[in-house]
Amino acid sequence: MERRLAVIDCGSNSFRLVVFTYTDTWWKRTDEIHEAVRVGEGLEGTGALQPAPMERALETLELYAHFCSATGIDEIRPVATSAIRDASNQAEFLAAALDRSGLSVEVLPGASEARYGYLAAVNTTTLSDGVVLDLGGGSMQLTRVASRQAVDARSWPLGAVRMTERFAPGKKKRTEALREHIAQELESAEWLGEDSRLVAVGGTVRNLAAAAQLAAGMPSYGIQGYLVTRTALGELIERFSSGPPADVPGIKASRGDLILAGALVIDGVMEAGGFEAFEATEAGLREGVFFERLHPEGLASDVRRDAVRNLASQYDTDFAHSEHVARLSLEIWDALGAQGLHRADPEERELVWAAAMLHDIGVAVDYDDHHKHSRYLILNAGLPGFSPRETALIGQAARYHRKGNPGLGEFAAVARDGDRAVLDRVAACVRLAEQLERSRDQSVHACSVVVANGVAELRLRASGDTRIARWAAERQGDLFQRAFGRDLSVV
Amino acid sequence: MERRLAVIDCGSNSFRLVVFTYTDTWWKRTDEIHEAVRVGEGLEGTGALQPAPMERALETLELYAHFCSATGIDEIRPVATSAIRDASNQAEFLAAALDRSGLSVEVLPGASEARYGYLAAVNTTTLSDGVVLDLGGGSMQLTRVASRQAVDARSWPLGAVRMTERFAPGKKKRTEALREHIAQELESAEWLGEDSRLVAVGGTVRNLAAAAQLAAGMPSYGIQGYLVTRTALGELIERFSSGPPADVPGIKASRGDLILAGALVIDGVMEAGGFEAFEATEAGLREGVFFERLHPEGLASDVRRDAVRNLASQYDTDFAHSEHVARLSLEIWDALGAQGLHRADPEERELVWAAAMLHDIGVAVDYDDHHKHSRYLILNAGLPGFSPRETALIGQAARYHRKGNPGLGEFAAVARDGDRAVLDRVAACVRLAEQLERSRDQSVHACSVVVANGVAELRLRASGDTRIARWAAERQGDLFQRAFGRDLSVV
C-alpha cells in the first residue's frame, strides 16, 4: 500500500514542502514546493521575526496546507529550525501559523536538527565513522559518528543567512573577520580533528558540490556522493570573492548572496578538523525526518543494497527475472574469480549485482532502446551510497546488457585506471546471465565455470531443454573473450 | 486490470514476439524477442521451406512458447505471412510447430496481412485518405484508404528477401531488371496515382527512415511520423549501390543485404503512384493485430488524443491536476486568441493541450529536474499522430513548464519559421495554468482574459482564497510579455 508523508521544513532561508511516497519495498520524493521565504531576514539585528518575512511565511504555510488537503496527504510533519527557534516572537508566529493554516509547527531544538542531518547522511552514504556537517540558513550542526551511531552532536549559530547579515563577507577584511569568528566558535568542538571523513548536507553544500563538479568538467547527473576537495572549495571561494557568485555555474540565483558565507563556514570546519575533502549528498533535514519514519531506529540496514532495491522496485515489472539474472551473474563472476580470471574485488562484485538488478528498468520508459533508458533512469535517480564513478559504471553496464561494445563514454572523466576492463567484466557477466535467462522462466537454475586449455566452459544446471539458452549464450563469446581473455563454450 | 497479448509474427525475414500490456486507459509494448530466422531462405528457388531455416524457425517458436508460459501471458496470437503462406510444405511446418511448441500458427491470407498493415498505419498516423504500403520479407501490400476505411487492398510477391534472392540488385543491370519487374507487377494496381499521401510500414521502412533522418542531420528519437522524400530515398539507393549498405548509419547489420531491394520496391511504388514522399511509422503488422483487439472495429477514435492520453496515463500520478492544467491552459490560450493576441491556429491549440497533459510525467523518473524528464519521456516514447516537429515542440514546452527561457535547442533543425514564438505561447499558457493550479486542488475553477491599455488582465473564478495563485501567476509576467507582447495582471 502506498503511503505519503509531507515534511514541511521551515528553514531560515527557504520553506520547503516535500512529499515522500513509500510502500514496503520502495520510496521516492514525489512532489516538492519551494519558496525562498527568508523568514530570518532582519533577525540577526533585532532578535525577532520581522513583519514582512512573517507574512510571507504565513502565506506560504497556507499554500502548503491547501496543497496537502487537496492532494489527500496522509500525514504532515511541519518543522522549524534556527530562525524560528531563536526568535523572541516565536510564540506569536506559531499561534498565527496554527490559526491561518491549521498546521502545528514543531520547533526543533538544535540537537534534533543535528540528528535529522545525521540521519540524512548515514542513510545516503556509507559513512560509518566520521563527522556530519549540516549547514542551514540559521545554524550549523556537527555530529560525530562512530559505527554509524551519533556519539555527539552540537549546533552553532553559524548559518549562511546569519553570517551573511552579520559579516557581509567579500572584501578581504570582512572575510577575515568571519573566518576568525568561525574559528573561535569551533574551538568548543573538542573532537574535531580526530576523524578523516566528512559528509556534508544542506542547500549550500549541494550548490557548492554542483559548482565544483562543473568546474572540474565532470558529467553531471546530480551531486550524490561527489567529493569536493579543500583545494576545489578554496578556488570557489576565490571566484565568489572576485565576482557575482550567482554567475558561477552550479550556484542558484536565489542563493548567490549567501554562498560565500556558507563556503567560508564549511572551509572553517575543514580547517579546524583537518579534512581534505567533504562528500556531498542530495539528502537533508527533510529526508532525515522521513528516514526516521521509514527505518527501524532511523537506520537503513544496508545503504547500497537498499538504493539498488529501491530503484529496481519502482520500475521493474518482472522482479523474478532481474533477481535471477543477478544470481546467475554473480555465479559466473564468482566462478571466474575462483579460477583466477580476475582479482575478485568485492566492490566489483557489488557492481555486477547492481547492474543485473537494474538492467531492465528502462522498459518503464519504452521497450525500444530500453538499455539506454535503464542508464538514463539509473543516472538521473542516482544511487545513494555509490560514488558518481560507481553509479556511472552500473549505468554503462546496464546500457550494454544487450549488445554493443561496452565503453565508458562521457564517464571516462570520472573513471579510474582499469575501469574499462571492470566495465567489460561486469557487462560480460550480466549479458551472459541475461541470455541464460532469456526464456524468463528461471529454467537455468545455476551455473559454474571450468577453465581448461584456454577455454572457459560454462556448465548449466537446468530443468528442461537448454538448447536455446546455450545457443544464445554462446553468441556472447566475443565480449567474454575481450573481458576474460578466454574463449567461451557452454555445455 | 492489466492484460497482456503476445503477438508472434513469423515473417519471411525475422520472427518476432511482441508483448502488449493494456488496461482500459493505456497500452504499451512491454517485451520483445527478435530472431533473424530467415525462414524464407531458399524458398524463391525451390518453392519449399528448406530444412535448416525450418529447424531455426521451430527452435525459435519453442523459445517463444517457453517465454509465454514462464511469464504467464494471457493470450498468444502466432501469425505467419508470405514465406510460410507460399511454401509447398506449409502443412508439414505447421504440424511440427504445433508438436514442438504447442503453438497453433495462423497463416494469414494476403488480404489479412494487408489489413493489419492498414490498421497499424491508420492508428498511428492521421491518415484519412491515401495509400498504406506494407513491405515485408516475402510480400508487399498496398491498401487504399478513404475516410480512414480500407476500400481496396492487394498483396504482391515483392518482399525484400524474395526480391534480393531473385534479382540480387546492386550492379546496374540487375537493379534495372528489378525496377522493371516492380513496374510490371504494379500495373495491376489501377488506383495508384489517385492519392497524394503515402504511409509506409515494416522493418525496411523503419531502417530507411532512420537512415534518411541521420543523413539529414536531424535529432533522432525514433522515426514516428518522419517524412522521407523521394529525393532522399534516391540518395540512399545511390549509397546502397556504391558500398556496403550496412555501413550507412541507420541501417541495421542484419538488414544490410536486403535493404537495396526493399528501397527499390518502395521507389517503384512512389514512381507508379506519383508520391513525393512517404511517411514512416514505428508500428507494423504486430501492432495491427493488437489494435484489432484494442479498438472497436480496430480503429482508434482520435489518434492524436489517444497518443497523449496513453502516455499521460502510463506515468501520471495526479491526473486531476494535469487535466485541470490542460483546461486552464486552453482557456487562457482561447481568450488571448479571441482578443487577437495570436492567430488561433487549431494545431497550436492541440500542442497547448498535449503539453499541459504531459507536463508532469517526468516525476515518474525523479522529482528533481522532472521537467527535463518529461521531455525525455515524451521524445523517447513518441506520440503517434504527431510529426517529429510537433512532438519536439510538446517536449520543449513540457521542459519549460516551470522555469527558464523556452528555446528550441537541438530541435531547431526540425522547426519551421515562427516555431520559437509558438513555443513561447504554448509554454507561457501552460506555465501560467500550472501556477494557478499550484495548490493542486482545482480551486481556481476557470479564467478569462481582458486586454485593455496594453495590459492583459487575467480574471479568475475560484473558490476560497486566490492570493497565492495570483501571486504565483504574476511572477510569470516576463515570459507572458515575451510571448504575447502584453504585461500581465491577475485579478
Boltz contact constraints between the chains, C-beta under 6 A:
constraints:
  - contact:
      token1: [A, 29]
      token2: [B, 367]
      max_distance: 6.0
  - contact:
      token1: [A, 32]
      token2: [B, 367]
      max_distance: 6.0
  - contact:
      token1: [A, 63]
      token2: [B, 468]
      max_distance: 6.0
  - contact:
      token1: [A, 66]
      token2: [B, 439]
      max_distance: 6.0
  - contact:
      token1: [A, 66]
      token2: [B, 441]
      max_distance: 6.0
  - contact:
      token1: [A, 67]
      token2: [B, 439]
      max_distance: 6.0
  - contact:
      token1: [A, 67]
      token2: [B, 440]
      max_distance: 6.0
  - contact:
      token1: [A, 70]
      token2: [B, 439]
      max_distance: 6.0
  - contact:
      token1: [A, 70]
      token2: [B, 440]
      max_distance: 6.0
  - contact:
      token1: [A, 70]
      token2: [B, 441]
      max_distance: 6.0
  - contact:
      token1: [A, 71]
      token2: [B, 440]
      max_distance: 6.0
  - contact:
      token1: [A, 365]
      token2: [B, 380]
      max_distance: 6.0
  - contact:
      token1: [A, 366]
      token2: [B, 380]
      max_distance: 6.0
  - contact:
      token1: [A, 366]
      token2: [B, 381]
      max_distance: 6.0
  - contact:
      token1: [A, 367]
      token2: [B, 29]
      max_distance: 6.0
  - contact:
      token1: [A, 367]
      token2: [B, 32]
      max_distance: 6.0
  - contact:
      token1: [A, 380]
      token2: [B, 365]
      max_distance: 6.0
  - contact:
      token1: [A, 380]
      token2: [B, 366]
      max_distance: 6.0
  - contact:
      token1: [A, 381]
      token2: [B, 366]
      max_distance: 6.0
  - contact:
      token1: [A, 439]
      token2: [B, 66]
      max_distance: 6.0
  - contact:
      token1: [A, 439]
      token2: [B, 67]
      max_distance: 6.0
  - contact:
      token1: [A, 439]
      token2: [B, 70]
      max_distance: 6.0
  - contact:
      token1: [A, 440]
      token2: [B, 67]
      max_distance: 6.0
  - contact:
      token1: [A, 440]
      token2: [B, 70]
      max_distance: 6.0
  - contact:
      token1: [A, 440]
      token2: [B, 71]
      max_distance: 6.0
  - contact:
      token1: [A, 441]
      token2: [B, 66]
      max_distance: 6.0
  - contact:
      token1: [A, 441]
      token2: [B, 70]
      max_distance: 6.0
  - contact:
      token1: [A, 468]
      token2: [B, 63]
      max_distance: 6.0
